[in-house]
Amino acid sequence: MYNSISCRCRRRPGARGTGHDWTIYRATVTGDLTPSARETKNVRWIAPDALQELADRTVAYAQGRVADAEFEAAPGIEPVWMPWLANIAAIHVSPDELLQVERLTR
């Protein structure tokens, strides 16, 4: 296990609290994904260099260098994931860039 996180979402408070609890792992994987169409979009296995490219796109979006429509058509990483991926060194972004991305979640 690399990191355990909690994230608020539309889920109402219940016995386990509000939101989701996720655990992030680094793994080597094969096989097909069978994601929930309701809960996910753009799901795929991704190599580390491609993950960094997506992180860079999210930073560019946060900095206003990518328009909303462009980001919707070809998104980067969801902003909520950026701090955790940076924390486990899966992506490399500066603290200032993380702050810029964090503003997208407000």
Phi and psi restraints in degrees (range 20) as a CNS / XPLOR table:
assign (resid 1 and name C) (resid 2 and name N)
       (resid 2 and name CA) (resid 2 and name C) 1.0 -99.6 20.0 2
assign (resid 2 and name N) (resid 2 and name CA)
       (resid 2 and name C) (resid 3 and name N) 1.0 -40.5 20.0 2
assign (resid 2 and name C) (resid 3 and name N)
       (resid 3 and name CA) (resid 3 and name C) 1.0 -161.3 20.0 2
assign (resid 3 and name N) (resid 3 and name CA)
       (resid 3 and name C) (resid 4 and name N) 1.0 140.7 20.0 2
assign (resid 3 and name C) (resid 4 and name N)
       (resid 4 and name CA) (resid 4 and name C) 1.0 -114.8 20.0 2
assign (resid 4 and name N) (resid 4 and name CA)
       (resid 4 and name C) (resid 5 and name N) 1.0 133.8 20.0 2
assign (resid 4 and name C) (resid 5 and name N)
       (resid 5 and name CA) (resid 5 and name C) 1.0 -135.8 20.0 2
assign (resid 5 and name N) (resid 5 and name CA)
       (resid 5 and name C) (resid 6 and name N) 1.0 157.6 20.0 2
assign (resid 5 and name C) (resid 6 and name N)
       (resid 6 and name CA) (resid 6 and name C) 1.0 -124.4 20.0 2
assign (resid 6 and name N) (resid 6 and name CA)
       (resid 6 and name C) (resid 7 and name N) 1.0 146.7 20.0 2
assign (resid 6 and name C) (resid 7 and name N)
       (resid 7 and name CA) (resid 7 and name C) 1.0 -144.5 20.0 2
assign (resid 7 and name N) (resid 7 and name CA)
       (resid 7 and name C) (resid 8 and name N) 1.0 129.1 20.0 2
assign (resid 7 and name C) (resid 8 and name N)
       (resid 8 and name CA) (resid 8 and name C) 1.0 -72.7 20.0 2
assign (resid 8 and name N) (resid 8 and name CA)
       (resid 8 and name C) (resid 9 and name N) 1.0 149.0 20.0 2
assign (resid 8 and name C) (resid 9 and name N)
       (resid 9 and name CA) (resid 9 and name C) 1.0 -154.1 20.0 2
assign (resid 9 and name N) (resid 9 and name CA)
       (resid 9 and name C) (resid 10 and name N) 1.0 -163.4 20.0 2
assign (resid 9 and name C) (resid 10 and name N)
       (resid 10 and name CA) (resid 10 and name C) 1.0 -73.2 20.0 2
assign (resid 10 and name N) (resid 10 and name CA)
       (resid 10 and name C) (resid 11 and name N) 1.0 -11.6 20.0 2
assign (resid 10 and name C) (resid 11 and name N)
       (resid 11 and name CA) (resid 11 and name C) 1.0 -63.5 20.0 2
assign (resid 11 and name N) (resid 11 and name CA)
       (resid 11 and name C) (resid 12 and name N) 1.0 132.7 20.0 2
assign (resid 11 and name C) (resid 12 and name N)
       (resid 12 and name CA) (resid 12 and name C) 1.0 -75.3 20.0 2
assign (resid 12 and name N) (resid 12 and name CA)
       (resid 12 and name C) (resid 13 and name N) 1.0 155.5 20.0 2
assign (resid 12 and name C) (resid 13 and name N)
       (resid 13 and name CA) (resid 13 and name C) 1.0 -58.0 20.0 2
assign (resid 13 and name N) (resid 13 and name CA)
       (resid 13 and name C) (resid 14 and name N) 1.0 142.1 20.0 2
assign (resid 13 and name C) (resid 14 and name N)
       (resid 14 and name CA) (resid 14 and name C) 1.0 -151.2 20.0 2
assign (resid 14 and name N) (resid 14 and name CA)
       (resid 14 and name C) (resid 15 and name N) 1.0 -161.7 20.0 2
assign (resid 14 and name C) (resid 15 and name N)
       (resid 15 and name CA) (resid 15 and name C) 1.0 -59.3 20.0 2
assign (resid 15 and name N) (resid 15 and name CA)
       (resid 15 and name C) (resid 16 and name N) 1.0 -30.2 20.0 2
assign (resid 15 and name C) (resid 16 and name N)
       (resid 16 and name CA) (resid 16 and name C) 1.0 -99.4 20.0 2
assign (resid 16 and name N) (resid 16 and name CA)
       (resid 16 and name C) (resid 17 and name N) 1.0 9.9 20.0 2
assign (resid 16 and name C) (resid 17 and name N)
       (resid 17 and name CA) (resid 17 and name C) 1.0 95.7 20.0 2
assign (resid 17 and name N) (resid 17 and name CA)
       (resid 17 and name C) (resid 18 and name N) 1.0 -164.3 20.0 2
assign (resid 17 and name C) (resid 18 and name N)
       (resid 18 and name CA) (resid 18 and name C) 1.0 -104.5 20.0 2
assign (resid 18 and name N) (resid 18 and name CA)
       (resid 18 and name C) (resid 19 and name N) 1.0 134.2 20.0 2
assign (resid 18 and name C) (resid 19 and name N)
       (resid 19 and name CA) (resid 19 and name C) 1.0 93.7 20.0 2
assign (resid 19 and name N) (resid 19 and name CA)
       (resid 19 and name C) (resid 20 and name N) 1.0 -155.9 20.0 2
assign (resid 19 and name C) (resid 20 and name N)
       (resid 20 and name CA) (resid 20 and name C) 1.0 -116.8 20.0 2
assign (resid 20 and name N) (resid 20 and name CA)
       (resid 20 and name C) (resid 21 and name N) 1.0 154.0 20.0 2
assign (resid 20 and name C) (resid 21 and name N)
       (resid 21 and name CA) (resid 21 and name C) 1.0 -118.2 20.0 2
assign (resid 21 and name N) (resid 21 and name CA)
       (resid 21 and name C) (resid 22 and name N) 1.0 124.5 20.0 2
assign (resid 21 and name C) (resid 22 and name N)
       (resid 22 and name CA) (resid 22 and name C) 1.0 -122.5 20.0 2
assign (resid 22 and name N) (resid 22 and name CA)
       (resid 22 and name C) (resid 23 and name N) 1.0 152.5 20.0 2
assign (resid 22 and name C) (resid 23 and name N)
       (resid 23 and name CA) (resid 23 and name C) 1.0 -121.5 20.0 2
assign (resid 23 and name N) (resid 23 and name CA)
       (resid 23 and name C) (resid 24 and name N) 1.0 130.8 20.0 2
assign (resid 23 and name C) (resid 24 and name N)
       (resid 24 and name CA) (resid 24 and name C) 1.0 -100.3 20.0 2
assign (resid 24 and name N) (resid 24 and name CA)
       (resid 24 and name C) (resid 25 and name N) 1.0 130.4 20.0 2
assign (resid 24 and name C) (resid 25 and name N)
       (resid 25 and name CA) (resid 25 and name C) 1.0 -122.4 20.0 2
assign (resid 25 and name N) (resid 25 and name CA)
       (resid 25 and name C) (resid 26 and name N) 1.0 150.5 20.0 2
assign (resid 25 and name C) (resid 26 and name N)
       (resid 26 and name CA) (resid 26 and name C) 1.0 -103.7 20.0 2
assign (resid 26 and name N) (resid 26 and name CA)
       (resid 26 and name C) (resid 27 and name N) 1.0 129.6 20.0 2
assign (resid 26 and name C) (resid 27 and name N)
       (resid 27 and name CA) (resid 27 and name C) 1.0 -150.2 20.0 2
assign (resid 27 and name N) (resid 27 and name CA)
       (resid 27 and name C) (resid 28 and name N) 1.0 159.4 20.0 2
assign (resid 27 and name C) (resid 28 and name N)
       (resid 28 and name CA) (resid 28 and name C) 1.0 -101.5 20.0 2
assign (resid 28 and name N) (resid 28 and name CA)
       (resid 28 and name C) (resid 29 and name N) 1.0 126.9 20.0 2
assign (resid 28 and name C) (resid 29 and name N)
       (resid 29 and name CA) (resid 29 and name C) 1.0 -133.7 20.0 2
assign (resid 29 and name N) (resid 29 and name CA)
       (resid 29 and name C) (resid 30 and name N) 1.0 160.1 20.0 2
assign (resid 29 and name C) (resid 30 and name N)
       (resid 30 and name CA) (resid 30 and name C) 1.0 -143.7 20.0 2
assign (resid 30 and name N) (resid 30 and name CA)
       (resid 30 and name C) (resid 31 and name N) 1.0 169.5 20.0 2
assign (resid 30 and name C) (resid 31 and name N)
       (resid 31 and name CA) (resid 31 and name C) 1.0 105.1 20.0 2
assign (resid 31 and name N) (resid 31 and name CA)
       (resid 31 and name C) (resid 32 and name N) 1.0 177.9 20.0 2
assign (resid 31 and name C) (resid 32 and name N)
       (resid 32 and name CA) (resid 32 and name C) 1.0 -95.8 20.0 2
assign (resid 32 and name N) (resid 32 and name CA)
       (resid 32 and name C) (resid 33 and name N) 1.0 147.2 20.0 2
assign (resid 32 and name C) (resid 33 and name N)
       (resid 33 and name CA) (resid 33 and name C) 1.0 -91.9 20.0 2
assign (resid 33 and name N) (resid 33 and name CA)
       (resid 33 and name C) (resid 34 and name N) 1.0 147.6 20.0 2
assign (resid 33 and name C) (resid 34 and name N)
       (resid 34 and name CA) (resid 34 and name C) 1.0 -130.9 20.0 2
assign (resid 34 and name N) (resid 34 and name CA)
       (resid 34 and name C) (resid 35 and name N) 1.0 67.9 20.0 2
assign (resid 34 and name C) (resid 35 and name N)
       (resid 35 and name CA) (resid 35 and name C) 1.0 -74.9 20.0 2
assign (resid 35 and name N) (resid 35 and name CA)
       (resid 35 and name C) (resid 36 and name N) 1.0 159.4 20.0 2
assign (resid 35 and name C) (resid 36 and name N)
       (resid 36 and name CA) (resid 36 and name C) 1.0 -74.1 20.0 2
assign (resid 36 and name N) (resid 36 and name CA)
       (resid 36 and name C) (resid 37 and name N) 1.0 125.2 20.0 2
assign (resid 36 and name C) (resid 37 and name N)
       (resid 37 and name CA) (resid 37 and name C) 1.0 -65.1 20.0 2
assign (resid 37 and name N) (resid 37 and name CA)
       (resid 37 and name C) (resid 38 and name N) 1.0 -29.4 20.0 2
assign (resid 37 and name C) (resid 38 and name N)
       (resid 38 and name CA) (resid 38 and name C) 1.0 -75.3 20.0 2
assign (resid 38 and name N) (resid 38 and name CA)
       (resid 38 and name C) (resid 39 and name N) 1.0 -33.2 20.0 2
assign (resid 38 and name C) (resid 39 and name N)
       (resid 39 and name CA) (resid 39 and name C) 1.0 -99.9 20.0 2
assign (resid 39 and name N) (resid 39 and name CA)
       (resid 39 and name C) (resid 40 and name N) 1.0 -14.7 20.0 2
assign (resid 39 and name C) (resid 40 and name N)
       (resid 40 and name CA) (resid 40 and name C) 1.0 -136.1 20.0 2
assign (resid 40 and name N) (resid 40 and name CA)
       (resid 40 and name C) (resid 41 and name N) 1.0 161.2 20.0 2
assign (resid 40 and name C) (resid 41 and name N)
       (resid 41 and name CA) (resid 41 and name C) 1.0 -150.4 20.0 2
assign (resid 41 and name N) (resid 41 and name CA)
       (resid 41 and name C) (resid 42 and name N) 1.0 148.7 20.0 2
assign (resid 41 and name C) (resid 42 and name N)
       (resid 42 and name CA) (resid 42 and name C) 1.0 59.1 20.0 2
assign (resid 42 and name N) (resid 42 and name CA)
       (resid 42 and name C) (resid 43 and name N) 1.0 41.4 20.0 2
assign (resid 42 and name C) (resid 43 and name N)
       (resid 43 and name CA) (resid 43 and name C) 1.0 -87.3 20.0 2
assign (resid 43 and name N) (resid 43 and name CA)
       (resid 43 and name C) (resid 44 and name N) 1.0 135.8 20.0 2
assign (resid 43 and name C) (resid 44 and name N)
       (resid 44 and name CA) (resid 44 and name C) 1.0 -169.4 20.0 2
assign (resid 44 and name N) (resid 44 and name CA)
       (resid 44 and name C) (resid 45 and name N) 1.0 161.7 20.0 2
assign (resid 44 and name C) (resid 45 and name N)
       (resid 45 and name CA) (resid 45 and name C) 1.0 -75.1 20.0 2
assign (resid 45 and name N) (resid 45 and name CA)
       (resid 45 and name C) (resid 46 and name N) 1.0 144.5 20.0 2
assign (resid 45 and name C) (resid 46 and name N)
       (resid 46 and name CA) (resid 46 and name C) 1.0 -142.3 20.0 2
assign (resid 46 and name N) (resid 46 and name CA)
       (resid 46 and name C) (resid 47 and name N) 1.0 139.8 20.0 2
assign (resid 46 and name C) (resid 47 and name N)
       (resid 47 and name CA) (resid 47 and name C) 1.0 -78.1 20.0 2
assign (resid 47 and name N) (resid 47 and name CA)
       (resid 47 and name C) (resid 48 and name N) 1.0 155.4 20.0 2
assign (resid 47 and name C) (resid 48 and name N)
       (resid 48 and name CA) (resid 48 and name C) 1.0 -54.6 20.0 2
assign (resid 48 and name N) (resid 48 and name CA)
       (resid 48 and name C) (resid 49 and name N) 1.0 -41.0 20.0 2
assign (resid 48 and name C) (resid 49 and name N)
       (resid 49 and name CA) (resid 49 and name C) 1.0 -68.0 20.0 2
assign (resid 49 and name N) (resid 49 and name CA)
       (resid 49 and name C) (resid 50 and name N) 1.0 -35.8 20.0 2
assign (resid 49 and name C) (resid 50 and name N)
       (resid 50 and name CA) (resid 50 and name C) 1.0 -70.3 20.0 2
assign (resid 50 and name N) (resid 50 and name CA)
       (resid 50 and name C) (resid 51 and name N) 1.0 -33.4 20.0 2
assign (resid 50 and name C) (resid 51 and name N)
       (resid 51 and name CA) (resid 51 and name C) 1.0 -63.3 20.0 2
assign (resid 51 and name N) (resid 51 and name CA)
       (resid 51 and name C) (resid 52 and name N) 1.0 -41.2 20.0 2
assign (resid 51 and name C) (resid 52 and name N)
       (resid 52 and name CA) (resid 52 and name C) 1.0 -64.1 20.0 2
assign (resid 52 and name N) (resid 52 and name CA)
       (resid 52 and name C) (resid 53 and name N) 1.0 -38.7 20.0 2
assign (resid 52 and name C) (resid 53 and name N)
       (resid 53 and name CA) (resid 53 and name C) 1.0 -61.4 20.0 2
assign (resid 53 and name N) (resid 53 and name CA)
       (resid 53 and name C) (resid 54 and name N) 1.0 -40.3 20.0 2
assign (resid 53 and name C) (resid 54 and name N)
       (resid 54 and name CA) (resid 54 and name C) 1.0 -66.4 20.0 2
assign (resid 54 and name N) (resid 54 and name CA)
       (resid 54 and name C) (resid 55 and name N) 1.0 -38.4 20.0 2
assign (resid 54 and name C) (resid 55 and name N)
       (resid 55 and name CA) (resid 55 and name C) 1.0 -63.1 20.0 2
assign (resid 55 and name N) (resid 55 and name CA)
       (resid 55 and name C) (resid 56 and name N) 1.0 -43.2 20.0 2
assign (resid 55 and name C) (resid 56 and name N)
       (resid 56 and name CA) (resid 56 and name C) 1.0 -61.7 20.0 2
assign (resid 56 and name N) (resid 56 and name CA)
       (resid 56 and name C) (resid 57 and name N) 1.0 -36.4 20.0 2
assign (resid 56 and name C) (resid 57 and name N)
       (resid 57 and name CA) (resid 57 and name C) 1.0 -66.6 20.0 2
assign (resid 57 and name N) (resid 57 and name CA)
       (resid 57 and name C) (resid 58 and name N) 1.0 -40.2 20.0 2
assign (resid 57 and name C) (resid 58 and name N)
       (resid 58 and name CA) (resid 58 and name C) 1.0 -64.7 20.0 2
assign (resid 58 and name N) (resid 58 and name CA)
       (resid 58 and name C) (resid 59 and name N) 1.0 -40.6 20.0 2
assign (resid 58 and name C) (resid 59 and name N)
       (resid 59 and name CA) (resid 59 and name C) 1.0 -62.4 20.0 2
assign (resid 59 and name N) (resid 59 and name CA)
       (resid 59 and name C) (resid 60 and name N) 1.0 -44.3 20.0 2
assign (resid 59 and name C) (resid 60 and name N)
       (resid 60 and name CA) (resid 60 and name C) 1.0 -60.7 20.0 2
assign (resid 60 and name N) (resid 60 and name CA)
       (resid 60 and name C) (resid 61 and name N) 1.0 -39.2 20.0 2
assign (resid 60 and name C) (resid 61 and name N)
       (resid 61 and name CA) (resid 61 and name C) 1.0 -64.3 20.0 2
assign (resid 61 and name N) (resid 61 and name CA)
       (resid 61 and name C) (resid 62 and name N) 1.0 -45.0 20.0 2
assign (resid 61 and name C) (resid 62 and name N)
       (resid 62 and name CA) (resid 62 and name C) 1.0 -62.7 20.0 2
assign (resid 62 and name N) (resid 62 and name CA)
       (resid 62 and name C) (resid 63 and name N) 1.0 -30.5 20.0 2
assign (resid 62 and name C) (resid 63 and name N)
       (resid 63 and name CA) (resid 63 and name C) 1.0 -87.4 20.0 2
assign (resid 63 and name N) (resid 63 and name CA)
       (resid 63 and name C) (resid 64 and name N) 1.0 0.7 20.0 2
assign (resid 63 and name C) (resid 64 and name N)
       (resid 64 and name CA) (resid 64 and name C) 1.0 81.8 20.0 2
assign (resid 64 and name N) (resid 64 and name CA)
       (resid 64 and name C) (resid 65 and name N) 1.0 12.9 20.0 2
assign (resid 64 and name C) (resid 65 and name N)
       (resid 65 and name CA) (resid 65 and name C) 1.0 -90.1 20.0 2
assign (resid 65 and name N) (resid 65 and name CA)
       (resid 65 and name C) (resid 66 and name N) 1.0 -5.8 20.0 2
assign (resid 65 and name C) (resid 66 and name N)
       (resid 66 and name CA) (resid 66 and name C) 1.0 -130.1 20.0 2
assign (resid 66 and name N) (resid 66 and name CA)
       (resid 66 and name C) (resid 67 and name N) 1.0 127.8 20.0 2
assign (resid 66 and name C) (resid 67 and name N)
       (resid 67 and name CA) (resid 67 and name C) 1.0 -72.8 20.0 2
assign (resid 67 and name N) (resid 67 and name CA)
       (resid 67 and name C) (resid 68 and name N) 1.0 159.3 20.0 2
assign (resid 67 and name C) (resid 68 and name N)
       (resid 68 and name CA) (resid 68 and name C) 1.0 -53.7 20.0 2
assign (resid 68 and name N) (resid 68 and name CA)
       (resid 68 and name C) (resid 69 and name N) 1.0 -48.5 20.0 2
assign (resid 68 and name C) (resid 69 and name N)
       (resid 69 and name CA) (resid 69 and name C) 1.0 -63.8 20.0 2
assign (resid 69 and name N) (resid 69 and name CA)
       (resid 69 and name C) (resid 70 and name N) 1.0 -39.0 20.0 2
assign (resid 69 and name C) (resid 70 and name N)
       (resid 70 and name CA) (resid 70 and name C) 1.0 -64.5 20.0 2
assign (resid 70 and name N) (resid 70 and name CA)
       (resid 70 and name C) (resid 71 and name N) 1.0 -42.1 20.0 2
assign (resid 70 and name C) (resid 71 and name N)
       (resid 71 and name CA) (resid 71 and name C) 1.0 -68.8 20.0 2
assign (resid 71 and name N) (resid 71 and name CA)
       (resid 71 and name C) (resid 72 and name N) 1.0 -36.7 20.0 2
assign (resid 71 and name C) (resid 72 and name N)
       (resid 72 and name CA) (resid 72 and name C) 1.0 -65.3 20.0 2
assign (resid 72 and name N) (resid 72 and name CA)
       (resid 72 and name C) (resid 73 and name N) 1.0 -40.4 20.0 2
assign (resid 72 and name C) (resid 73 and name N)
       (resid 73 and name CA) (resid 73 and name C) 1.0 -72.0 20.0 2
assign (resid 73 and name N) (resid 73 and name CA)
       (resid 73 and name C) (resid 74 and name N) 1.0 -36.6 20.0 2
assign (resid 73 and name C) (resid 74 and name N)
       (resid 74 and name CA) (resid 74 and name C) 1.0 -140.4 20.0 2
assign (resid 74 and name N) (resid 74 and name CA)
       (resid 74 and name C) (resid 75 and name N) 1.0 79.6 20.0 2
assign (resid 74 and name C) (resid 75 and name N)
       (resid 75 and name CA) (resid 75 and name C) 1.0 -72.8 20.0 2
assign (resid 75 and name N) (resid 75 and name CA)
       (resid 75 and name C) (resid 76 and name N) 1.0 163.3 20.0 2
assign (resid 75 and name C) (resid 76 and name N)
       (resid 76 and name CA) (resid 76 and name C) 1.0 -96.8 20.0 2
assign (resid 76 and name N) (resid 76 and name CA)
       (resid 76 and name C) (resid 77 and name N) 1.0 -140.1 20.0 2
assign (resid 76 and name C) (resid 77 and name N)
       (resid 77 and name CA) (resid 77 and name C) 1.0 -86.5 20.0 2
assign (resid 77 and name N) (resid 77 and name CA)
       (resid 77 and name C) (resid 78 and name N) 1.0 141.0 20.0 2
assign (resid 77 and name C) (resid 78 and name N)
       (resid 78 and name CA) (resid 78 and name C) 1.0 -57.7 20.0 2
assign (resid 78 and name N) (resid 78 and name CA)
       (resid 78 and name C) (resid 79 and name N) 1.0 132.2 20.0 2
assign (resid 78 and name C) (resid 79 and name N)
       (resid 79 and name CA) (resid 79 and name C) 1.0 -52.5 20.0 2
assign (resid 79 and name N) (resid 79 and name CA)
       (resid 79 and name C) (resid 80 and name N) 1.0 -34.3 20.0 2
assign (resid 79 and name C) (resid 80 and name N)
       (resid 80 and name CA) (resid 80 and name C) 1.0 -61.7 20.0 2
assign (resid 80 and name N) (resid 80 and name CA)
       (resid 80 and name C) (resid 81 and name N) 1.0 -27.0 20.0 2
assign (resid 80 and name C) (resid 81 and name N)
       (resid 81 and name CA) (resid 81 and name C) 1.0 -84.3 20.0 2
assign (resid 81 and name N) (resid 81 and name CA)
       (resid 81 and name C) (resid 82 and name N) 1.0 -19.0 20.0 2
assign (resid 81 and name C) (resid 82 and name N)
       (resid 82 and name CA) (resid 82 and name C) 1.0 -57.3 20.0 2
assign (resid 82 and name N) (resid 82 and name CA)
       (resid 82 and name C) (resid 83 and name N) 1.0 -48.6 20.0 2
assign (resid 82 and name C) (resid 83 and name N)
       (resid 83 and name CA) (resid 83 and name C) 1.0 -60.4 20.0 2
assign (resid 83 and name N) (resid 83 and name CA)
       (resid 83 and name C) (resid 84 and name N) 1.0 -39.7 20.0 2
assign (resid 83 and name C) (resid 84 and name N)
       (resid 84 and name CA) (resid 84 and name C) 1.0 -71.0 20.0 2
assign (resid 84 and name N) (resid 84 and name CA)
       (resid 84 and name C) (resid 85 and name N) 1.0 -39.0 20.0 2
assign (resid 84 and name C) (resid 85 and name N)
       (resid 85 and name CA) (resid 85 and name C) 1.0 -66.4 20.0 2
assign (resid 85 and name N) (resid 85 and name CA)
       (resid 85 and name C) (resid 86 and name N) 1.0 -36.1 20.0 2
assign (resid 85 and name C) (resid 86 and name N)
       (resid 86 and name CA) (resid 86 and name C) 1.0 -68.1 20.0 2
assign (resid 86 and name N) (resid 86 and name CA)
       (resid 86 and name C) (resid 87 and name N) 1.0 -38.2 20.0 2
assign (resid 86 and name C) (resid 87 and name N)
       (resid 87 and name CA) (resid 87 and name C) 1.0 -61.9 20.0 2
assign (resid 87 and name N) (resid 87 and name CA)
       (resid 87 and name C) (resid 88 and name N) 1.0 -34.3 20.0 2
assign (resid 87 and name C) (resid 88 and name N)
       (resid 88 and name CA) (resid 88 and name C) 1.0 -95.0 20.0 2
assign (resid 88 and name N) (resid 88 and name CA)
       (resid 88 and name C) (resid 89 and name N) 1.0 9.5 20.0 2
assign (resid 88 and name C) (resid 89 and name N)
       (resid 89 and name CA) (resid 89 and name C) 1.0 61.7 20.0 2
assign (resid 89 and name N) (resid 89 and name CA)
       (resid 89 and name C) (resid 90 and name N) 1.0 29.1 20.0 2
assign (resid 89 and name C) (resid 90 and name N)
       (resid 90 and name CA) (resid 90 and name C) 1.0 -79.1 20.0 2
assign (resid 90 and name N) (resid 90 and name CA)
       (resid 90 and name C) (resid 91 and name N) 1.0 -24.9 20.0 2
assign (resid 90 and name C) (resid 91 and name N)
       (resid 91 and name CA) (resid 91 and name C) 1.0 -134.1 20.0 2
assign (resid 91 and name N) (resid 91 and name CA)
       (resid 91 and name C) (resid 92 and name N) 1.0 160.8 20.0 2
assign (resid 91 and name C) (resid 92 and name N)
       (resid 92 and name CA) (resid 92 and name C) 1.0 -124.2 20.0 2
assign (resid 92 and name N) (resid 92 and name CA)
       (resid 92 and name C) (resid 93 and name N) 1.0 113.0 20.0 2
assign (resid 92 and name C) (resid 93 and name N)
       (resid 93 and name CA) (resid 93 and name C) 1.0 -140.4 20.0 2
assign (resid 93 and name N) (resid 93 and name CA)
       (resid 93 and name C) (resid 94 and name N) 1.0 153.5 20.0 2
assign (resid 93 and name C) (resid 94 and name N)
       (resid 94 and name CA) (resid 94 and name C) 1.0 -78.8 20.0 2
assign (resid 94 and name N) (resid 94 and name CA)
       (resid 94 and name C) (resid 95 and name N) 1.0 160.1 20.0 2
assign (resid 94 and name C) (resid 95 and name N)
       (resid 95 and name CA) (resid 95 and name C) 1.0 -57.3 20.0 2
assign (resid 95 and name N) (resid 95 and name CA)
       (resid 95 and name C) (resid 96 and name N) 1.0 -37.2 20.0 2
assign (resid 95 and name C) (resid 96 and name N)
       (resid 96 and name CA) (resid 96 and name C) 1.0 -64.8 20.0 2
assign (resid 96 and name N) (resid 96 and name CA)
       (resid 96 and name C) (resid 97 and name N) 1.0 -40.7 20.0 2
assign (resid 96 and name C) (resid 97 and name N)
       (resid 97 and name CA) (resid 97 and name C) 1.0 -65.3 20.0 2
assign (resid 97 and name N) (resid 97 and name CA)
       (resid 97 and name C) (resid 98 and name N) 1.0 -38.8 20.0 2
assign (resid 97 and name C) (resid 98 and name N)
       (resid 98 and name CA) (resid 98 and name C) 1.0 -62.6 20.0 2
assign (resid 98 and name N) (resid 98 and name CA)
       (resid 98 and name C) (resid 99 and name N) 1.0 -38.5 20.0 2
assign (resid 98 and name C) (resid 99 and name N)
       (resid 99 and name CA) (resid 99 and name C) 1.0 -63.7 20.0 2
assign (resid 99 and name N) (resid 99 and name CA)
       (resid 99 and name C) (resid 100 and name N) 1.0 -41.6 20.0 2
assign (resid 99 and name C) (resid 100 and name N)
       (resid 100 and name CA) (resid 100 and name C) 1.0 -62.4 20.0 2
assign (resid 100 and name N) (resid 100 and name CA)
       (resid 100 and name C) (resid 101 and name N) 1.0 -42.8 20.0 2
assign (resid 100 and name C) (resid 101 and name N)
       (resid 101 and name CA) (resid 101 and name C) 1.0 -67.3 20.0 2
assign (resid 101 and name N) (resid 101 and name CA)
       (resid 101 and name C) (resid 102 and name N) 1.0 -39.5 20.0 2
assign (resid 101 and name C) (resid 102 and name N)
       (resid 102 and name CA) (resid 102 and name C) 1.0 -58.3 20.0 2
assign (resid 102 and name N) (resid 102 and name CA)
       (resid 102 and name C) (resid 103 and name N) 1.0 -34.4 20.0 2
assign (resid 102 and name C) (resid 103 and name N)
       (resid 103 and name CA) (resid 103 and name C) 1.0 -61.5 20.0 2
assign (resid 103 and name N) (resid 103 and name CA)
       (resid 103 and name C) (resid 104 and name N) 1.0 -23.6 20.0 2
assign (resid 103 and name C) (resid 104 and name N)
       (resid 104 and name CA) (resid 104 and name C) 1.0 -68.9 20.0 2
assign (resid 104 and name N) (resid 104 and name CA)
       (resid 104 and name C) (resid 105 and name N) 1.0 -22.6 20.0 2
assign (resid 104 and name C) (resid 105 and name N)
       (resid 105 and name CA) (resid 105 and name C) 1.0 -87.9 20.0 2
assign (resid 105 and name N) (resid 105 and name CA)
       (resid 105 and name C) (resid 106 and name N) 1.0 -3.4 20.0 2
